[in-house]
């Protein structure tokens, strides 16, 4: 079980998500190209959000979790949580962020 988890952590999220993308090679009517562009734009946006979170919290080891948050949660929720977690009253901003996102991910399931 732990080997599977370690293998998953080693996979780049973009490569992992590309495995599940189904493309019909027989239909080349332009729709596929449009979907590919939207897919790539979404992946770039998710990577950018995750990179920003790594930079904000100085936590490169948490990048996989940040990618999951960026993929499943809205950007507005993430930014609102970042703002709330960086207030002076919060002692551990990363812990606050992770707990808030974890709750939201469970609620969305």
N, C-alpha and C positions, 0 to 999 in steps of 0.2 A: 504494500500500500504506500509506504513512504517513497519507494522508488518511483511510483507513478506521480506522486506529488512533486518530487524533485525534477522529474522529466518535464512536467508541466511548467514549473518555474523557469526552466532553461529555455523554453520556447518563447520566441518573440510573439507578442500578442497579435501583431499583424499577420504573421505566418499562420498562427493558430486560427485566426478568424477567416483567412483565405481558404483554409481547408473546407469550410462549410459553405462556401459560395458556389452555387451551381450555375454553370454557364452552358447553354445549349449552342454548340458550334454550328448547327444547321441553320439557325436563325441569325442572319446578319443584317437586320433591318434598322440598326441605329439605336434601338431600345437598349440593347446589351451594352453598348458603348456609354450611353447616358447613365445606366445603372452602375457601371464600373467607375465612372467619374464621381458619382455621388458616394459610392462605397469608399473610394480613395480619399475623398474630401473628409468623410466622417472619420476614417482612420487617422488622418493627419490631425484633425481637431482633437481627437481623443489623446493622441500622443502629446500634442502641445499642452493640453490641460494637465496630463500626468507629469510632464516635465516641469511645468510651473509649480505644481504641488511639491515635487521633489526639491525644487529650489527654495520655495517658501519655508518648508519644514526642515530642510537640510537632512532629508531621510531617503537616501537612494535605495536602501533595503526595502522600503515600503512602496516602490514603484509599481509592483504587480497589483497591489491593493488599489493604488491611485488609478491605474488603468481600468480596473473593474468599476470603480466609482465613476470615472469619466464616461465609460461605456453605458452604464445602466442608469445613472442619475443625471438630472438636468444640470446644465452649466450654471443656471441661476441658483439652484440649491447649493451647489458646491461653493460658489463665490460667497453666498450668504453665510455658509458654515465657516468658511475661511475667515470672513470678517468677524464673526462671533468668537471664533477660537483665538484670534490674535488680540482680543481686548486685554487690558492689564489685569483684570480680575481673574482671568483664567491662568492657572499655574502651569498646566501642561497642555499647550495648544495642540500638539499632535494627538495626544490621548483624547481630547475633546472632539477633534475632527474625526478620528477613526470611530469613536463611539457613536457620534451623530450619523455618520454615513452608514455604519453597520445597521443601526436601527432603521434607517430609511430603505436600505437594501432588503432587509427582512420584510418590511411593510409592503414593498413593491412586489414581492414574490407572491 
